[in-house]
Amino acid sequence: MTIRNPLVLVALAAAIFAALGIGIWAPGDPMTKLKVTTGYTALILIFVLGVAVLLEIASGRMDLSQLLSEIGGGASMSRFQLLIFTFVIGLSFFLIVAETGKFPAVPAEVLTLLGISASTYAVSKGITASARTDSSKAPPPSAPSAPPSAAPKGEARGDGSANP
């Protein structure tokens, strides 16, 4: 993806300089300054990338109409479930980190739910792919048989009379 909006590039440059400024004037030893600078730089880069994606979506250059649809049309419930589960769990962890300031341990139940959701999506893709290949391997319809009156000359027809 190329960034076509010059405002995003200016914001990116300003963000990097702000992160470096925070790192230079942050109190503490050099290792703490490096950690703070790296953290703020990563945060700002992710934020600017998110803004760039939102600008692309808003301008219509990034099409999301096929995000949840299947090949034959219509919405995919398995894709929707995976998307919603991922957003709910991600938002939950973000709120926990914002409240406590620490990243919590990820419970096995959360990983199980995400695994079930991802497995549902994978099985759905497998079923869709196999249905597509089965329909493409279907034998062509057989040619209609010749009517009984089309027997070659001199041979008997089904009614007992011969073709002249």
Backbone as CSV, one residue per row, in Angstrom:
resi,resn,N_x,N_y,N_z,CA_x,CA_y,CA_z,C_x,C_y,C_z
1,MET,0.846,-1.168,0.000,0.000,0.000,0.000,0.892,1.232,0.000
2,THR,0.677,2.102,-0.938,1.408,3.359,-0.955,0.542,4.425,-0.304
3,ILE,1.186,5.272,0.468,0.467,6.345,1.148,0.423,7.528,0.205
4,ARG,-0.779,7.863,-0.253,-0.948,8.937,-1.229,-1.288,10.267,-0.589
5,ASN,-1.604,10.252,0.676,-2.018,11.473,1.345,-0.804,12.110,2.017
6,PRO,-0.387,13.305,1.601,0.796,13.934,2.197,0.600,14.284,3.672
7,LEU,-0.643,14.476,4.091,-0.913,14.774,5.490,-0.478,13.609,6.388
8,VAL,-0.659,12.390,5.917,-0.251,11.214,6.689,1.262,11.179,6.822
9,LEU,1.979,11.512,5.763,3.443,11.516,5.826,3.953,12.584,6.791
10,VAL,3.323,13.744,6.792,3.711,14.810,7.715,3.429,14.380,9.152
11,ALA,2.273,13.758,9.364,1.922,13.286,10.706,2.890,12.198,11.159
12,LEU,3.295,11.342,10.254,4.249,10.284,10.592,5.602,10.865,10.996
13,ALA,6.092,11.827,10.226,7.371,12.456,10.556,7.286,13.189,11.891
14,ALA,6.201,13.916,12.116,6.032,14.631,13.389,5.943,13.656,14.555
15,ALA,5.286,12.531,14.348,5.143,11.545,15.409,6.485,10.928,15.774
16,ILE,7.305,10.646,14.787,8.624,10.062,15.060,9.500,11.061,15.808
17,PHE,9.460,12.325,15.382,10.245,13.331,16.099,9.730,13.538,17.521
18,ALA,8.417,13.457,17.704,7.858,13.581,19.058,8.315,12.416,19.932
19,ALA,8.319,11.213,19.375,8.766,10.054,20.147,10.242,10.169,20.498
20,LEU,11.046,10.662,19.570,12.466,10.852,19.867,12.655,11.929,20.933
21,GLY,11.853,12.995,20.849,11.921,14.044,21.868,11.551,13.521,23.239
22,ILE,10.529,12.688,23.295,10.140,12.079,24.570,11.283,11.229,25.107
23,GLY,11.916,10.510,24.211,13.030,9.647,24.632,14.238,10.426,25.115
24,ILE,14.512,11.547,24.492,15.686,12.337,24.885,15.454,12.998,26.236
25,TRP,14.252,13.550,26.447,14.003,14.286,27.682,13.331,13.448,28.776
26,ALA,13.181,12.163,28.531,12.586,11.302,29.563,13.586,11.122,30.702
27,PRO,13.106,11.109,31.923,14.031,10.913,33.049,14.474,9.450,33.120
28,GLY,15.643,9.239,33.668,16.113,7.873,33.891,17.384,7.566,33.146
29,ASP,17.794,6.327,33.298,19.033,5.873,32.660,18.794,5.633,31.163
30,PRO,19.868,5.461,30.386,19.727,5.301,28.925,18.853,4.110,28.514
31,MET,18.885,3.021,29.273,18.074,1.865,28.909,16.577,2.174,29.069
32,THR,16.218,2.898,30.087,14.827,3.310,30.283,14.401,4.257,29.178
33,LYS,15.290,5.180,28.810,14.985,6.104,27.714,14.761,5.341,26.404
34,LEU,15.587,4.328,26.161,15.445,3.532,24.939,14.111,2.786,24.932
35,LYS,13.736,2.223,26.070,12.459,1.515,26.169,11.288,2.463,25.928
36,VAL,11.340,3.639,26.542,10.257,4.614,26.388,10.183,5.088,24.934
37,THR,11.335,5.393,24.327,11.359,5.852,22.940,10.833,4.778,22.003
38,THR,11.269,3.537,22.198,10.810,2.439,21.339,9.313,2.216,21.494
39,GLY,8.831,2.260,22.718,7.402,2.067,22.953,6.553,3.145,22.313
40,TYR,6.945,4.403,22.512,6.185,5.497,21.916,6.276,5.492,20.391
41,THR,7.445,5.163,19.859,7.592,5.109,18.403,6.688,4.029,17.812
42,ALA,6.663,2.841,18.423,5.791,1.768,17.937,4.325,2.165,18.048
43,LEU,3.962,2.773,19.158,2.580,3.205,19.359,2.172,4.218,18.301
44,ILE,3.026,5.184,18.052,2.702,6.240,17.092,2.663,5.690,15.671
45,LEU,3.573,4.783,15.327,3.558,4.188,13.991,2.276,3.390,13.757
46,ILE,1.865,2.629,14.737,0.625,1.854,14.599,-0.566,2.796,14.479
47,PHE,-0.570,3.861,15.268,-1.661,4.839,15.197,-1.722,5.493,13.820
48,VAL,-0.570,5.917,13.296,-0.552,6.583,11.988,-0.957,5.603,10.886
49,LEU,-0.530,4.350,10.999,-0.952,3.354,10.020,-2.469,3.154,10.079
50,GLY,-3.030,3.116,11.277,-4.477,3.000,11.422,-5.209,4.175,10.811
51,VAL,-4.689,5.373,11.022,-5.306,6.570,10.431,-5.218,6.504,8.907
52,ALA,-4.078,6.045,8.382,-3.930,5.928,6.926,-4.943,4.939,6.356
53,VAL,-5.135,3.816,7.031,-6.125,2.835,6.569,-7.530,3.436,6.623
54,LEU,-7.859,4.132,7.703,-9.176,4.766,7.800,-9.384,5.815,6.708
55,LEU,-8.339,6.575,6.381,-8.449,7.551,5.299,-8.669,6.864,3.954
56,GLU,-7.996,5.731,3.727,-8.178,4.977,2.484,-9.605,4.440,2.389
57,ILE,-10.134,3.962,3.504,-11.514,3.454,3.524,-12.490,4.592,3.272
58,ALA,-12.281,5.733,3.940,-13.190,6.874,3.804,-13.175,7.447,2.391
59,SER,-12.019,7.416,1.743,-11.940,7.966,0.391,-12.447,6.991,-0.664
60,GLY,-12.706,5.742,-0.274,-13.230,4.762,-1.222,-12.168,4.003,-1.986
61,ARG,-10.902,4.216,-1.670,-9.839,3.502,-2.370,-9.606,2.108,-1.802
62,MET,-10.097,1.836,-0.604,-9.984,0.509,-0.005,-11.396,-0.045,0.143
63,ASP,-11.679,-1.124,-0.588,-13.015,-1.682,-0.633,-13.145,-2.806,0.396
64,LEU,-14.078,-2.658,1.319,-14.309,-3.672,2.347,-15.600,-4.444,2.107
65,SER,-16.199,-4.291,0.937,-17.488,-4.929,0.688,-17.385,-6.448,0.657
66,GLN,-16.220,-6.982,0.364,-16.056,-8.433,0.283,-15.478,-9.040,1.554
67,LEU,-15.392,-8.267,2.620,-14.765,-8.736,3.859,-15.476,-9.936,4.458
68,LEU,-16.783,-9.921,4.467,-17.549,-11.000,5.087,-18.332,-11.844,4.087
69,SER,-18.182,-11.609,2.793,-19.009,-12.319,1.822,-18.332,-13.587,1.331
70,GLU,-19.154,-14.506,0.903,-18.692,-15.750,0.321,-18.548,-15.580,-1.180
71,ILE,-18.005,-16.590,-1.830,-17.801,-16.516,-3.276,-19.128,-16.434,-4.020
72,GLY,-20.116,-17.199,-3.578,-21.408,-17.197,-4.239,-22.289,-16.023,-3.852
73,GLY,-21.797,-15.141,-3.006,-22.602,-14.018,-2.536,-23.154,-14.312,-1.153
74,GLY,-23.616,-13.322,-0.488,-24.151,-13.501,0.854,-23.050,-13.431,1.894
75,ALA,-23.457,-13.277,3.141,-22.493,-13.130,4.233,-22.079,-14.495,4.768
76,SER,-20.868,-14.574,5.255,-20.344,-15.783,5.861,-20.449,-15.654,7.375
77,MET,-21.225,-16.519,7.985,-21.384,-16.475,9.436,-20.078,-16.825,10.143
78,SER,-19.284,-17.724,9.571,-18.027,-18.106,10.222,-17.030,-16.954,10.195
79,ARG,-16.968,-16.217,9.106,-16.082,-15.044,9.049,-16.544,-13.979,10.039
80,PHE,-17.845,-13.769,10.108,-18.396,-12.777,11.024,-18.098,-13.161,12.474
81,GLN,-18.267,-14.439,12.796,-18.004,-14.909,14.156,-16.537,-14.702,14.519
82,LEU,-15.627,-15.055,13.625,-14.198,-14.881,13.888,-13.857,-13.400,14.054
83,LEU,-14.428,-12.557,13.224,-14.174,-11.121,13.313,-14.671,-10.551,14.638
84,ILE,-15.887,-10.892,15.032,-16.460,-10.378,16.274,-15.695,-10.901,17.488
85,PHE,-15.396,-12.207,17.528,-14.642,-12.762,18.659,-13.287,-12.080,18.795
86,THR,-12.612,-11.863,17.678,-11.293,-11.232,17.722,-11.397,-9.804,18.252
87,PHE,-12.379,-9.047,17.773,-12.536,-7.677,18.249,-12.933,-7.615,19.720
88,VAL,-13.826,-8.489,20.152,-14.261,-8.472,21.551,-13.099,-8.811,22.475
89,ILE,-12.344,-9.834,22.135,-11.219,-10.233,22.988,-10.116,-9.179,22.948
90,GLY,-9.836,-8.632,21.768,-8.827,-7.575,21.673,-9.214,-6.335,22.461
91,LEU,-10.472,-5.918,22.371,-10.936,-4.759,23.125,-10.902,-5.037,24.626
92,SER,-11.266,-6.257,25.016,-11.228,-6.611,26.441,-9.807,-6.507,26.997
93,PHE,-8.850,-7.055,26.262,-7.469,-6.970,26.722,-6.970,-5.529,26.729
94,PHE,-7.384,-4.741,25.736,-6.979,-3.335,25.720,-7.502,-2.609,26.956
95,LEU,-8.767,-2.853,27.302,-9.341,-2.200,28.474,-8.669,-2.653,29.770
96,ILE,-8.302,-3.921,29.840,-7.600,-4.423,31.034,-6.230,-3.762,31.150
97,VAL,-5.513,-3.665,30.037,-4.195,-3.025,30.056,-4.325,-1.544,30.389
98,ALA,-5.328,-0.876,29.846,-5.525,0.550,30.137,-5.863,0.771,31.605
99,GLU,-6.586,-0.158,32.202,-6.995,-0.007,33.602,-5.860,-0.343,34.567
100,THR,-5.161,-1.454,34.309,-4.150,-1.923,35.272,-2.734,-1.473,34.921
101,GLY,-2.489,-1.205,33.651,-1.136,-0.838,33.233,-0.255,-2.042,32.968
102,LYS,-0.784,-3.249,33.128,-0.023,-4.471,32.867,-0.818,-5.354,31.916
103,PHE,-0.078,-6.137,31.129,-0.739,-7.089,30.246,-1.081,-8.332,31.052
104,PRO,-2.345,-8.743,31.046,-2.743,-9.889,31.866,-2.332,-11.208,31.221
105,ALA,-2.330,-12.256,32.023,-2.108,-13.599,31.494,-3.335,-13.985,30.663
106,VAL,-3.099,-14.639,29.556,-4.191,-15.027,28.672,-4.747,-16.362,29.166
107,PRO,-6.003,-16.389,29.606,-6.576,-17.642,30.094,-6.729,-18.671,28.968
108,ALA,-6.649,-19.924,29.341,-6.792,-21.007,28.356,-8.174,-20.992,27.718
109,GLU,-9.187,-20.559,28.453,-10.543,-20.512,27.913,-10.652,-19.532,26.744
110,VAL,-9.948,-18.407,26.851,-9.967,-17.415,25.768,-9.321,-18.000,24.516
111,LEU,-8.201,-18.675,24.699,-7.540,-19.300,23.555,-8.408,-20.409,22.954
112,THR,-9.135,-21.125,23.805,-10.032,-22.169,23.315,-11.156,-21.567,22.474
113,LEU,-11.751,-20.476,22.958,-12.817,-19.832,22.188,-12.319,-19.305,20.847
114,LEU,-11.144,-18.697,20.847,-10.586,-18.226,19.575,-10.261,-19.393,18.652
115,GLY,-9.775,-20.493,19.227,-9.482,-21.676,18.422,-10.730,-22.280,17.815
116,ILE,-11.810,-22.334,18.595,-13.071,-22.857,18.070,-13.579,-21.968,16.940
117,SER,-13.509,-20.672,17.131,-13.975,-19.749,16.107,-13.132,-19.865,14.835
118,ALA,-11.818,-19.945,14.991,-10.945,-20.079,13.820,-11.152,-21.431,13.137
119,SER,-11.398,-22.472,13.914,-11.654,-23.795,13.331,-12.955,-23.804,12.543
120,THR,-13.960,-23.120,13.063,-15.233,-23.007,12.343,-15.011,-22.343,10.988
121,TYR,-14.212,-21.295,10.986,-13.916,-20.606,9.732,-13.145,-21.524,8.775
122,ALA,-12.154,-22.255,9.302,-11.354,-23.151,8.458,-12.214,-24.271,7.873
123,VAL,-13.099,-24.853,8.673,-13.982,-25.910,8.176,-14.916,-25.348,7.112
124,SER,-15.430,-24.150,7.332,-16.298,-23.514,6.346,-15.566,-23.317,5.014
125,LYS,-14.318,-22.864,5.090,-13.530,-22.687,3.862,-13.304,-24.034,3.170
126,GLY,-13.044,-25.081,3.958,-12.837,-26.407,3.374,-14.084,-26.923,2.683
127,ILE,-15.236,-26.743,3.314,-16.492,-27.188,2.707,-16.770,-26.416,1.429
128,THR,-16.543,-25.115,1.463,-16.761,-24.289,0.270,-15.831,-24.701,-0.861
129,ALA,-14.562,-24.950,-0.529,-13.592,-25.338,-1.559,-13.927,-26.703,-2.141
130,SER,-14.329,-27.655,-1.294,-14.644,-28.987,-1.815,-15.923,-28.965,-2.637
131,ALA,-16.890,-28.147,-2.267,-18.119,-28.039,-3.061,-17.814,-27.440,-4.426
132,ARG,-16.892,-26.493,-4.456,-16.511,-25.867,-5.724,-15.797,-26.868,-6.627
133,THR,-14.881,-27.677,-6.070,-14.156,-28.642,-6.903,-15.056,-29.785,-7.318
134,ASP,-16.021,-30.178,-6.474,-16.945,-31.242,-6.848,-17.827,-30.812,-8.011
135,SER,-18.271,-29.577,-7.997,-19.130,-29.106,-9.080,-18.341,-28.935,-10.374
136,SER,-17.045,-28.658,-10.280,-16.244,-28.507,-11.500,-15.848,-29.862,-12.078
137,LYS,-15.902,-30.936,-11.273,-15.556,-32.274,-11.764,-16.773,-33.069,-12.206
138,ALA,-17.943,-32.484,-12.190,-19.156,-33.195,-12.577,-19.047,-33.596,-14.037
139,PRO,-19.483,-34.813,-14.374,-19.385,-35.246,-15.774,-20.330,-34.429,-16.646
140,PRO,-19.935,-34.227,-17.896,-20.811,-33.468,-18.789,-22.081,-34.271,-19.052
141,PRO,-23.173,-33.607,-19.346,-24.409,-34.345,-19.618,-24.227,-35.221,-20.844
142,SER,-24.804,-36.445,-20.803,-24.633,-37.379,-21.922,-25.461,-36.913,-23.113
143,ALA,-24.978,-37.295,-24.315,-25.674,-36.915,-25.538,-26.969,-37.712,-25.629
144,PRO,-28.017,-37.107,-26.126,-29.274,-37.858,-26.248,-29.116,-38.989,-27.249
145,SER,-29.776,-40.106,-26.954,-29.677,-41.254,-27.860,-30.504,-40.978,-29.118
146,ALA,-30.113,-41.648,-30.190,-30.802,-41.455,-31.467,-32.187,-42.086,-31.398
147,PRO,-33.176,-41.455,-32.014,-34.523,-42.054,-32.021,-34.519,-43.357,-32.822
148,PRO,-35.443,-44.242,-32.560,-35.452,-45.544,-33.241,-35.635,-45.420,-34.746
149,SER,-36.229,-44.377,-35.242,-36.452,-44.261,-36.682,-35.202,-43.847,-37.421
150,ALA,-34.119,-43.578,-36.716,-32.902,-43.133,-37.375,-31.953,-44.292,-37.626
151,ALA,-32.440,-45.486,-37.776,-31.586,-46.647,-38.040,-31.024,-46.538,-39.453
152,PRO,-29.799,-47.034,-39.660,-29.204,-46.968,-41.005,-30.055,-47.712,-42.032
153,LYS,-29.819,-47.355,-43.308,-30.601,-47.958,-44.397,-30.408,-49.459,-44.417
154,GLY,-31.454,-50.112,-44.641,-31.442,-51.554,-44.781,-31.558,-52.292,-43.461
155,GLU,-31.507,-51.617,-42.358,-31.612,-52.280,-41.066,-33.028,-52.135,-40.550
156,ALA,-33.401,-53.030,-39.677,-34.758,-53.016,-39.147,-34.891,-51.961,-38.071
157,ARG,-36.066,-51.318,-38.054,-36.382,-50.375,-37.002,-37.002,-51.134,-35.846
158,GLY,-37.241,-50.440,-34.768,-37.822,-51.070,-33.596,-39.224,-51.581,-33.824
159,ASP,-39.925,-51.094,-34.885,-41.301,-51.514,-35.117,-41.377,-52.710,-36.060
160,GLY,-40.214,-53.272,-36.462,-40.199,-54.455,-37.310,-40.075,-54.140,-38.776
161,SER,-40.254,-52.903,-39.206,-40.157,-52.577,-40.633,-38.712,-52.163,-40.931
162,ALA,-38.299,-52.253,-42.153,-36.931,-51.928,-42.564,-36.906,-50.535,-43.170
163,ASN,-35.760,-49.854,-43.044,-35.558,-48.557,-43.684,-35.313,-48.800,-45.159
164,PRO,-35.916,-48.035,-46.043,-35.682,-48.238,-47.487,-34.321,-47.758,-47.921
